[in-house]
Each structure stands twice: as structure tokens, then as C-alpha cells.
Amino acid sequence: MRVLVVGGTGFLGPRVVTRLSNLGHHVTVYHRGEHEARLPFGVRHVHAAGAAPPIVSFPDELTELAWDVVLAMAPIGEADSSALMRTFLGIARRLVALSSGDVYRAYGVFSGSESGPPDPRPLDEDSALREKLFPYRGMPGLPDHLADYDKILVERIVRSDPAMPGTILRLPAVYGPGDRQHRFGATCRRIADRRPAILFGRAQAAFRWTHGFVDDVAEAIVLAVTTERARGRVYNVGEETTPTMAERVEAFGRALEWEGRVVALDEARLPPHLATPGNFDQPISYDTGRIRRELDWREITPPDTAFRRTAEWEKESGVGTPSPDYALEDAAVAAAAVPSRRP
């Protein structure tokens, strides 16, 4: 297969490109050239300033030959998705685009942008989507190009023309080596410091949010690119069973032989630096049965291995985790005088 990867040098991209190349596919990566990831010999690079997000222009050399699949790693919204369709319609057989669980109404309820009661059911691909667009517009410190971010618009446009069928992958919270958000940075630091307790508010401790280890998510993307059955389909990607936040940290601790405890406190007793916004009564829990049935996707990394590799990378990176105030945390546990849960 001839595969064009639009943006492929970030967190997920190098893993996807490497796997596709190792499977014998001819891969071209279109990017700015600011981050030259270690990719296999034979992968073609096309550099252009226009590869800055949102990507709305493509050099002529990318439209001179036909593509079996165009993979959009980070489409943002209407402008870049429309450019993809306009440029590659009649040139590419299929388009695969990465989306997110933030398209669901449940995410809007969690973040406070959507009204109505929480829905505790797992989200399948037919679950209700948000009614309000642009979920991050107006957020302090948001880069200008993300003001128009909305994966709902991406999905609408990518699936708008059957002449170039679009496949949508709604990704979970992706973690692992290279995670720029350092989703488990604070947890890994506390475990490395052999803290006796890791604290959550009670609602957050019981909250469920589907995650996926980076190598497993990359494998799902590769299957969507290489499997013809994926044409025109929408897939949730993520773990088969979503644990609570407390259960996830406990599993992390077991993998790292941590002997501490997870402590759930009333929110009023939680130290201010641990307070996290969100309606934790609304889970963001995916049903991932469709991609498992149709594409035979399975995780390729044992959970303990994923946790250990994440912790090792967090330790090596040495960034992303602010200095914690352990004295406040110890005082909160002592004041609560409640038994803790051991992993």
C-alpha cells in the first residue's frame, strides 16, 4: 500500500509509521521538519512550512501520485478537514482521521458545557454527541489555532463523500513514553518517592475515563489503515474494561511494587493543589467492542509492562510534574482519620 501520513513525528506518529513500514507499506510523512523522529530507512519525508496546524495546503508532489490511504494524525476542525477532502478526493482511495472522545455529549457534561444529568452507560459509537461546538475556545493559554478545534466538524467532513470513504478513530486518553501531557507524571513521582498515600477526592477516585497505552493505540491505527473493512466506519479505541481512577493507580502501584495506599477524601478535605475540575459523576468510559470484533484489535502490551515503561520514561524526562506539597497531603490524611485502601 501507498500511505500518506499527514503529521507523523509526534507522540503516536513514529510508532504508526514504523509499524506500517515494517509491514512492507510505502509510507510518506508530510510535516514541517521541526521534529525529525527516528523512522525506518525508506520512509519518505516531505517538508513544508504549510504543514503547521491547521494544515490547509499541500505541495504538488503529494498530489502527483495516487494514495491507497491518507492518514490524518491530528486534524483540528473544519478548515484542515475540508482541505484534506478537497485535495485528495479522486487521488486517495480512503481517508483515516484521528478523533477523540471529546465529541461525546458525556464529555460536555463532564466539562460543564452541556446541561442535563450524567449518563453512567459506556459510550458506544452511536452515543449522543455534544450539541455545543468548540469545547476549548476561550480557555486561557490556548494556542490561537486551537480556537477552532472541534473533532465533531472533522468527523462530519471526513465522512461527507462516499467517493473517498473516511474512517474515524475516537482515541482515549493516551499515555506512555513521549506523552507530552504527562498524564501519570504526578502518580509516577509519588510512587518513585515511596509516598505512603496518594490522594483523590471521593468523586474523582470513583471516576472512570478510558485510557490506552501508546503502542496499543498505534496498533489500532495501523489496523484501520491496512484493513479494507474499516472503510466508512467509526471506532472507539481503548481498554476493554475501564477501571476507576483509584483502581488504575492501585494497578500502577502493584506493577512498580509500591507499598503505599490510595486514599479517597471528601473534596472539602483535599489539599488545594490536588483539586481537579470536572463533573466526576459523568464517566468517560468507552465501549470498544466494535473495533475488537471488526478489526480483531487487541492490546499488544501487558498492562504491567505499560505501567513500568511509562514510569521509567517519566523518571528520565524529569519534567511535567510540579513539586508536590507532601506536608499538606500528610496533614489531610491525618485529619481525615479514615482507613486507606491498599493495592
N, C-alpha and C positions, 0 to 999 in steps of 0.2 A: 504493500500500500504506500501511496504518497500522502504524507500527513504534514500539514502546515500547522505549527503551534504558534499562536499569537500571544506573545509573552510566555517565556518558559524558563526564566532564570531566577525565580523567587523561591518560595518555600516548597511548593508542590512540584513546580515545573521540572527541575532537573531529574527528579525521580520518575516522572511520567516519560520524559524524553528518553532517558536511559533505558527504561523498560521497553519502549517502542523500538528503539534502535537495536537492542539486544534480541528482539523478536524478529529482526530482519526487515523492518519497515524503513522506508526512506523518509527521514524527518528533516524539516527545515524549521528553524526557530526565528521568528521576527521579533526583534527587541532593539532597545536603544544602544546597547553595547556598554552600558554603565556597569553592569554586573556580568562578568564572563564566568558563568558557572562551569564546573568541571563536567563536561559532556563527552560522550564517546566519540572516538575518531569516526569521521564520516558524516556526522550531523552538520548540516549546513546552517550557517548564521547569516541572516540578512539584517543589517543595522540601518536605522534611520531615526532622525530626531522625531519624526512623526509617530514613532512607537511609544511616545509618552501618553499616559492615560489622560483623557479618554482617546483611544486610538480611532481616528476618523479618516485616516489616509493610508494608502498602501502603495509602495513603489511598483512600477510597471513589471519588474522582474517576477513579482508574485502573482501576476495575472497572465503571464505568457504561457503557462502550462496548466493543465488540469490537476485538480487535487481530489483524492478519494475522500478525505475528511479534513475540514478545518476545525481546529480545537481552539476555542477562545478561553484562555485561562482566567481572565479577570475582566469580563465585560462589566461596565458600570451602569449603563442606563440606555436611554433612547438613542442618543447621538451615535455612540460607538456600535451599538447593535444594528442600527439602520445602515451604518457604513459597511459592516460585515455583509449584510444581506445584499446591499446594492453592489458591492464589489465582487462577491464570489458567486452570485446567482448565475447559473449557466457555466461556471468554472469548476465548482466543487459539487460532489455528489451528496455529501452530508455535512452538517454543521453540528458540533458538540459544544455546549456552553456550560460553564460552571455557575451555578446559582447558590442560594443559601436558604436556610430555614427561616431567615427573617422575612420571607414572603408570607408566612402564615399569619392568620389573624391572631393566633396564640402568642406570637412574638409581640404584636401590638398591644395585647392585653398585658403581657409581662412588662413591657417598657412604658405603658401608660398612654399610648397614643390611640388605643381602641377601647371603646366602652363595652360594658356587658360583663357577665360573670365568667370566671375561669372555666375552661373545659378540660377535665382531667384525662380525657382519652388520648392515646397515642395518635400522632399526626400521620395520616397516610397521604398519598399524593393527591387525593381528591378533597382533602380538608380545606376549609374556608381560608381564603387569603385576606390579607389586610385590605381595608377599604381606603385608608389614608396612605397616600404616596409619600416618598422621600422621607424615610424614617429617621435620618440623621441630619437633615437640614436644620441649620441654626445651632448645632452643637458647638460649644466653644472649642477652638483649636482645630476644627475640622478643615482639612485641605480644601481649597476652593473647588477642585474638580470633583469632590465627593458631594457637593451640594445637590447635584443632580443624580446621585446614586439611587437606583431602585431596581432590584432584581426582578420585580414584577414586570416592569417595562421591558427588561431584557428578555424574559420568557415570552411575552406576547409577540415580540418582533421576531425572535429566533424561530418561533413555531408558526409564523404567519403565512408561509408559502410552501405548499407541498412539493414544489419543484426542487426545493433543497430542504429535505426533511431535517428538522432540528431535534437534537436530544438534549434534555436538561438534566443536570445532576444537582440536586439540592444537598449541599455539603453540611456536615455537622460542625461542631466546634473541633477544629483540627489541632492536634498537639503533637509534640515530638521535637527532635533536634532540628533547629532552624526556626522554631516558632517565634516570630517577632513580637507576638503579644505576650509571650511568657505566661501562658495560661496556668501553668503549675509552678511558676517560679517561686512564689511565696511558700507553697506547700513543700517543695523540694528543699528550700533553705531551712525551714523549720525542722524537717526530718534530718537534714545533714547536721544541724545544730543539736540534735538529740533532745528536742524540746519535749517536756513531759505531756504537753497538751496542745492540740490545735483546735482553735475555737471557731464556732459558727453561731449565728443566730438560729433559733429553732426552725423558723420557716425555711431558711436557706439550707440548713442541714438536711431537710426532707425534700429539697428541690431536686428535680430531675431534668437534666439537659444532655441530649445525646452528643457523644464525642466520637472521634475517630482518630486512630494513630496515623501519622502522615503516610507511612508506607502502605497501609491498608487502603486508605483513601486513594492514593495514587494508583493502586491496582484496580480499583473500581473505575477510575477514569480511563485507564488503558482498555478495560473490557468494553466500555461504552464506545471507544474509538474503533476497536477492532471487531466488534460483533455486529453484524448487519441487523440482527433482530432489534437492536437498540434504536433504530431509526424512528423518529417521531415520538419517542417515549419520554416520560418524566420519571426520575428515580430519586428517592431518598437514599442517602448514604450514611452509614453509621453503625454503631454496635447493635447487636441483635436485641439485647436487653439493657435498658438504661438504668443504672443504679442511682440512688440518692447521692447528693454531694458528700454526705458523711460516709457512705459506703465506698465511694470512689477513693476518698482519702485513706480510709482504712485499708483498701486493697493496695494502694500505693505504699503504705507503711509496711504491709506484710512483705511486699516484694523487696523492700530495702531493709528488712529486719529491724524495723523501728519498734521500740517497746513503749511508745507513748500512747496517748488516748485522744479520741475525738470528743470534744465537749460541746454540747448544744446549750446555749444560754438564752434566756429571754432577751429580746432585742434591746430592751432598755438597759440591760447589764453589759452589753457588748461594748468593748472599747471603741472609741470613735474611729480609729484608723482601720477597724475591721468592718465598719458599716458599709454595706453594698446596696445600691438602689435596685429596685425591681419588685414586681409583684410575684413573690415566690410561691403563691398559691396556684400560679399558672405554669405547669410544666411545659418544657420544650422537648418532648420525647417523641422520637420518630418510630413509625412502623417501617422497617427496612425489608419487609418480606418480598416486595416486588423485584428488586434487583437481585436478591438471592435466588428467587425462583427462575426469573427470565434469563439472567446472565450468569447464573451459578457463581455469583461472587461470594467469597468467604475471606475472612481475615487471614493474612499470611504471617502475622506476628503474634506470638503468645503474649497475653496481657502483661505478665511479669517482665518479659523482655522489653516490651514497650515502655513500661514504667522505669525500668533501670536505665535504658538508653536515654530517656527524657531527663532523668535526674543527673546522669553523667554530663549531658550537654549543658544543662542549666549550671552545673558547677563550673564547667570550663568557660562558659560565656561570661559569668561574673557580672552580668548586667540585668536590668529589668526588674529587680526586686529591691524596693526601698528598705532602708534599715528599719527593722521592726522594733516596737517598744515592748519588749518582753516583760518588763516590770508591770505595765498596765495589764497585760494578759494574765500574769500570775495573780495579780490582785483581784481580777474579775473572777477567776476560778475559785479563789479562796473565799470571796464574798458570797458567791452563789451557794457554796457548801452543798453541791449536788454530786452524786456519783457519776463518773465518766464511763464511756464505753471503750472497752479495749478492742483492738482489731481481732 
